[in-house]
Amino acid sequence: MKRTTIFADEETLLSLREIARREGLSMAEVIRQALDKFIAEHQRAKRVPSIVGIGRSGRRDIAERCEELLWREAPTREKDAN
């Protein structure tokens, strides 16, 4: 573990001291736990959603033809009926 210095406003420090007292922990431990939680939340946000890649079209040219595929006119029901 390495030592570091942080700057915090008085109200934040008072809240940290109160939490430490109530939980029977040192201020350093409360700050470490808070930092661990903050990091875990931000690392989750970077993960790719689990649904990405679950559907396969069977085509290998989607990336190259994305504009063409997205903007081509979709068949209408009227055209399908004829």
OpenMM code with the backbone's topology and positions (N, CA, C; nanometers):
from openmm import Vec3, app, unit

residues = "MET LYS ARG THR THR ILE PHE ALA ASP GLU GLU THR LEU LEU SER LEU ARG GLU ILE ALA ARG ARG GLU GLY LEU SER MET ALA GLU VAL ILE ARG GLN ALA LEU ASP LYS PHE ILE ALA GLU HIS GLN ARG ALA LYS ARG VAL PRO SER ILE VAL GLY ILE GLY ARG SER GLY ARG ARG ASP ILE ALA GLU ARG CYS GLU GLU LEU LEU TRP ARG GLU ALA PRO THR ARG GLU LYS ASP ALA ASN".split()
positions = [
    Vec3(0.0845, -0.1166, 0.0000),
    Vec3(0.0000, 0.0000, 0.0000),
    Vec3(0.0897, 0.1237, 0.0000),
    Vec3(0.0435, 0.2279, -0.0698),
    Vec3(0.1197, 0.3530, -0.0737),
    Vec3(0.0420, 0.4625, -0.0038),
    Vec3(0.1141, 0.5539, 0.0550),
    Vec3(0.0544, 0.6686, 0.1214),
    Vec3(0.0298, 0.7777, 0.0170),
    Vec3(-0.0822, 0.8490, 0.0322),
    Vec3(-0.1125, 0.9608, -0.0562),
    Vec3(-0.1846, 1.0687, 0.0240),
    Vec3(-0.1939, 1.1844, -0.0334),
    Vec3(-0.2629, 1.2959, 0.0312),
    Vec3(-0.3797, 1.3374, -0.0559),
    Vec3(-0.4935, 1.3633, 0.0080),
    Vec3(-0.6090, 1.4142, -0.0663),
    Vec3(-0.6540, 1.5447, -0.0007),
    Vec3(-0.7225, 1.6254, -0.0782),
    Vec3(-0.7819, 1.7472, -0.0272),
    Vec3(-0.9330, 1.7275, -0.0300),
    Vec3(-0.9986, 1.7568, 0.0820),
    Vec3(-1.1445, 1.7424, 0.0902),
    Vec3(-1.1993, 1.8577, 0.1724),
    Vec3(-1.3229, 1.8958, 0.1434),
    Vec3(-1.3818, 2.0045, 0.2221),
    Vec3(-1.4162, 1.9535, 0.3623),
    Vec3(-1.4344, 2.0463, 0.4522),
    Vec3(-1.4565, 2.0135, 0.5934),
    Vec3(-1.5799, 1.9265, 0.6131),
    Vec3(-1.6851, 1.9550, 0.5423),
    Vec3(-1.8092, 1.8772, 0.5565),
    Vec3(-1.7875, 1.7307, 0.5171),
    Vec3(-1.7126, 1.7076, 0.4100),
    Vec3(-1.6817, 1.5704, 0.3678),
    Vec3(-1.6000, 1.4989, 0.4739),
    Vec3(-1.5012, 1.5668, 0.5289),
    Vec3(-1.4170, 1.5067, 0.6325),
    Vec3(-1.4975, 1.4744, 0.7582),
    Vec3(-1.5887, 1.5645, 0.7963),
    Vec3(-1.6736, 1.5374, 0.9126),
    Vec3(-1.7613, 1.4145, 0.8883),
    Vec3(-1.8161, 1.4033, 0.7680),
    Vec3(-1.8985, 1.2868, 0.7336),
    Vec3(-1.8165, 1.1588, 0.7376),
    Vec3(-1.6945, 1.1649, 0.6848),
    Vec3(-1.6069, 1.0479, 0.6874),
    Vec3(-1.5732, 1.0067, 0.8309),
    Vec3(-1.5441, 1.1055, 0.9156),
    Vec3(-1.5131, 1.0748, 1.0562),
    Vec3(-1.6322, 1.0089, 1.1254),
    Vec3(-1.7515, 1.0596, 1.0972),
    Vec3(-1.8730, 1.0036, 1.1585),
    Vec3(-1.8955, 0.8591, 1.1118),
    Vec3(-1.8785, 0.8342, 0.9856),
    Vec3(-1.8934, 0.6976, 0.9326),
    Vec3(-1.7895, 0.6056, 0.9966),
    Vec3(-1.6659, 0.6517, 1.0040),
    Vec3(-1.5584, 0.5715, 1.0630),
    Vec3(-1.5895, 0.5390, 1.2087),
    Vec3(-1.6358, 0.6377, 1.2830),
    Vec3(-1.6694, 0.6169, 1.4245),
    Vec3(-1.7832, 0.5164, 1.4376),
    Vec3(-1.8879, 0.5367, 1.3598),
    Vec3(-2.0062, 0.4507, 1.3665),
    Vec3(-1.9736, 0.3058, 1.3290),
    Vec3(-1.8873, 0.2876, 1.2276),
    Vec3(-1.8521, 0.1536, 1.1793),
    Vec3(-1.7349, 0.0908, 1.2544),
    Vec3(-1.6698, 0.1688, 1.3397),
    Vec3(-1.5550, 0.1174, 1.4132),
    Vec3(-1.4343, 0.0962, 1.3223),
    Vec3(-1.4182, 0.1824, 1.2232),
    Vec3(-1.3084, 0.1729, 1.1275),
    Vec3(-1.2232, 0.2983, 1.1336),
    Vec3(-1.1050, 0.2892, 1.0776),
    Vec3(-1.0219, 0.4093, 1.0655),
    Vec3(-1.0723, 0.4916, 0.9472),
    Vec3(-1.0396, 0.6197, 0.9478),
    Vec3(-1.0768, 0.7043, 0.8330),
    Vec3(-1.0118, 0.6515, 0.7067),
    Vec3(-0.8885, 0.6038, 0.7180),
    Vec3(-0.8181, 0.5511, 0.6008),
    Vec3(-0.8944, 0.4330, 0.5408),
    Vec3(-0.9474, 0.3458, 0.6271),
    Vec3(-1.0223, 0.2298, 0.5778),
    Vec3(-1.1533, 0.2729, 0.5106),
    Vec3(-1.2206, 0.3705, 0.5681),
    Vec3(-1.3446, 0.4212, 0.5085),
    Vec3(-1.3148, 0.4802, 0.3700),
    Vec3(-1.2083, 0.5554, 0.3590),
    Vec3(-1.1704, 0.6154, 0.2301),
    Vec3(-1.1324, 0.5065, 0.1309),
    Vec3(-1.0579, 0.4050, 0.1740),
    Vec3(-1.0224, 0.2936, 0.0832),
    Vec3(-1.1470, 0.2234, 0.0323),
    Vec3(-1.2435, 0.1984, 0.1225),
    Vec3(-1.3674, 0.1320, 0.0804),
    Vec3(-1.4451, 0.2176, -0.0197),
    Vec3(-1.4493, 0.3483, 0.0062),
    Vec3(-1.5192, 0.4387, -0.0846),
    Vec3(-1.4520, 0.4410, -0.2218),
    Vec3(-1.3201, 0.4446, -0.2231),
    Vec3(-1.2466, 0.4433, -0.3498),
    Vec3(-1.2669, 0.3119, -0.4242),
    Vec3(-1.2650, 0.1997, -0.3527),
    Vec3(-1.2881, 0.0693, -0.4159),
    Vec3(-1.4260, 0.0641, -0.4813),
    Vec3(-1.5273, 0.1146, -0.4101),
    Vec3(-1.6638, 0.1158, -0.4650),
    Vec3(-1.6721, 0.2056, -0.5886),
    Vec3(-1.6125, 0.3223, -0.5820),
    Vec3(-1.6118, 0.4165, -0.6942),
    Vec3(-1.5481, 0.3526, -0.8176),
    Vec3(-1.4346, 0.2880, -0.7981),
    Vec3(-1.3641, 0.2238, -0.9095),
    Vec3(-1.4475, 0.1105, -0.9673),
    Vec3(-1.5068, 0.0270, -0.8817),
    Vec3(-1.5889, -0.0854, -0.9285),
    Vec3(-1.7066, -0.0359, -1.0120),
    Vec3(-1.7717, 0.0713, -0.9697),
    Vec3(-1.8855, 0.1264, -1.0446),
    Vec3(-1.8416, 0.1770, -1.1816),
    Vec3(-1.7269, 0.2391, -1.1884),
    Vec3(-1.6796, 0.2918, -1.3159),
    Vec3(-1.6287, 0.1819, -1.4081),
    Vec3(-1.5756, 0.0764, -1.3531),
    Vec3(-1.5307, -0.0341, -1.4371),
    Vec3(-1.6500, -0.1073, -1.4961),
    Vec3(-1.7592, -0.1198, -1.4216),
    Vec3(-1.8806, -0.1825, -1.4745),
    Vec3(-1.9360, -0.1032, -1.5910),
    Vec3(-1.9278, 0.0288, -1.5817),
    Vec3(-1.9825, 0.1133, -1.6871),
    Vec3(-1.9091, 0.0949, -1.8193),
    Vec3(-1.7829, 0.0537, -1.8156),
    Vec3(-1.7050, 0.0366, -1.9375),
    Vec3(-1.7304, -0.0970, -2.0063),
    Vec3(-1.7889, -0.1918, -1.9356),
    Vec3(-1.8103, -0.3238, -1.9931),
    Vec3(-1.9105, -0.3173, -2.1070),
    Vec3(-1.8925, -0.4053, -2.2037),
    Vec3(-1.9857, -0.4152, -2.3153),
    Vec3(-2.1109, -0.4855, -2.2644),
    Vec3(-2.2287, -0.4357, -2.2991),
    Vec3(-2.3514, -0.5020, -2.2550),
    Vec3(-2.3528, -0.6490, -2.2966),
    Vec3(-2.4091, -0.7327, -2.2133),
    Vec3(-2.4068, -0.8768, -2.2376),
    Vec3(-2.4849, -0.9175, -2.3620),
    Vec3(-2.5730, -0.8315, -2.4127),
    Vec3(-2.6518, -0.8686, -2.5307),
    Vec3(-2.5773, -0.8461, -2.6620),
    Vec3(-2.4636, -0.7761, -2.6554),
    Vec3(-2.3886, -0.7486, -2.7770),
    Vec3(-2.3385, -0.8796, -2.8376),
    Vec3(-2.3674, -0.8990, -2.9637),
    Vec3(-2.3177, -1.0156, -3.0351),
    Vec3(-2.4037, -1.1397, -3.0245),
    Vec3(-2.5207, -1.1315, -2.9599),
    Vec3(-2.6000, -1.2533, -2.9461),
    Vec3(-2.6750, -1.2889, -3.0734),
    Vec3(-2.6967, -1.1911, -3.1588),
    Vec3(-2.7655, -1.2193, -3.2848),
    Vec3(-2.6663, -1.2273, -3.3990),
    Vec3(-2.6797, -1.3244, -3.4813),
    Vec3(-2.5909, -1.3397, -3.5961),
    Vec3(-2.6753, -1.3380, -3.7219),
    Vec3(-2.6360, -1.2573, -3.8175),
    Vec3(-2.7108, -1.2475, -3.9423),
    Vec3(-2.6650, -1.3517, -4.0433),
    Vec3(-2.5466, -1.4076, -4.0217),
    Vec3(-2.4923, -1.5008, -4.1186),
    Vec3(-2.4150, -1.4305, -4.2289),
    Vec3(-2.4142, -1.2974, -4.2257),
    Vec3(-2.3431, -1.2196, -4.3275),
    Vec3(-2.2114, -1.1713, -4.2701),
    Vec3(-2.1119, -1.1627, -4.3568),
    Vec3(-1.9806, -1.1150, -4.3121),
    Vec3(-1.9497, -0.9749, -4.3658),
    Vec3(-2.0390, -0.9170, -4.4423),
    Vec3(-2.0125, -0.7870, -4.5040),
    Vec3(-2.0929, -0.6734, -4.4418),
    Vec3(-2.1491, -0.6932, -4.3256),
    Vec3(-2.2351, -0.5922, -4.2637),
    Vec3(-2.1596, -0.4609, -4.2410),
    Vec3(-2.0389, -0.4664, -4.1876),
    Vec3(-1.9641, -0.3437, -4.1583),
    Vec3(-1.9353, -0.2651, -4.2856),
    Vec3(-1.8985, -0.3346, -4.3911),
    Vec3(-1.8651, -0.2665, -4.5159),
    Vec3(-1.9890, -0.2079, -4.5837),
    Vec3(-2.1036, -0.2725, -4.5659),
    Vec3(-2.2253, -0.2303, -4.6360),
    Vec3(-2.3265, -0.1634, -4.5436),
    Vec3(-2.2854, -0.1186, -4.4260),
    Vec3(-2.3815, -0.0691, -4.3273),
    Vec3(-2.4674, 0.0452, -4.3807),
    Vec3(-2.4089, 0.1418, -4.4483),
    Vec3(-2.4871, 0.2537, -4.5014),
    Vec3(-2.5917, 0.2046, -4.6011),
    Vec3(-2.5495, 0.1210, -4.6923),
    Vec3(-2.6412, 0.0676, -4.7930),
    Vec3(-2.7553, -0.0099, -4.7254),
    Vec3(-2.7215, -0.0923, -4.6291),
    Vec3(-2.8225, -0.1748, -4.5631),
    Vec3(-2.9166, -0.0919, -4.4758),
    Vec3(-2.8642, 0.0112, -4.4112),
    Vec3(-2.9482, 0.0937, -4.3254),
    Vec3(-3.0431, 0.1838, -4.4034),
    Vec3(-2.9986, 0.2337, -4.5172),
    Vec3(-3.0755, 0.3358, -4.5864),
    Vec3(-3.1509, 0.2859, -4.7091),
    Vec3(-3.1410, 0.1581, -4.7398),
    Vec3(-3.2186, 0.1104, -4.8538),
    Vec3(-3.3660, 0.1107, -4.8170),
    Vec3(-3.4487, 0.1241, -4.9155),
    Vec3(-3.5918, 0.1323, -4.8910),
    Vec3(-3.6437, -0.0048, -4.8499),
    Vec3(-3.7122, -0.0056, -4.7383),
    Vec3(-3.7705, -0.1308, -4.6902),
    Vec3(-3.8962, -0.1595, -4.7716),
    Vec3(-3.9240, -0.2858, -4.7985),
    Vec3(-4.0452, -0.3185, -4.8724),
    Vec3(-4.1686, -0.2769, -4.7922),
    Vec3(-4.2646, -0.2206, -4.8590),
    Vec3(-4.3891, -0.1807, -4.7918),
    Vec3(-4.4888, -0.2927, -4.8051),
    Vec3(-4.5917, -0.2907, -4.7263),
    Vec3(-4.6942, -0.3947, -4.7332),
    Vec3(-4.7691, -0.3868, -4.8654),
    Vec3(-4.7824, -0.2675, -4.9148),
    Vec3(-4.8524, -0.2497, -5.0415),
    Vec3(-4.7759, -0.3202, -5.1535),
    Vec3(-4.6432, -0.3034, -5.1556),
    Vec3(-4.5617, -0.3699, -5.2568),
    Vec3(-4.5649, -0.5213, -5.2378),
    Vec3(-4.5648, -0.5657, -5.1113),
    Vec3(-4.5661, -0.7094, -5.0817),
    Vec3(-4.6960, -0.7735, -5.1267),
    Vec3(-4.8051, -0.6984, -5.1204),
    Vec3(-4.9361, -0.7528, -5.1553),
    Vec3(-4.9479, -0.7783, -5.3061),
    Vec3(-4.8714, -0.7047, -5.3872),
    Vec3(-4.8815, -0.7181, -5.5328),
    Vec3(-4.8004, -0.8315, -5.5824),
] * unit.nanometer
topology = app.Topology()
chain = topology.addChain("A")
for resn in residues:
    res = topology.addResidue(resn, chain)
    for name in ("N", "CA", "C"):
        topology.addAtom(name, app.Element.getBySymbol(name[0]), res)
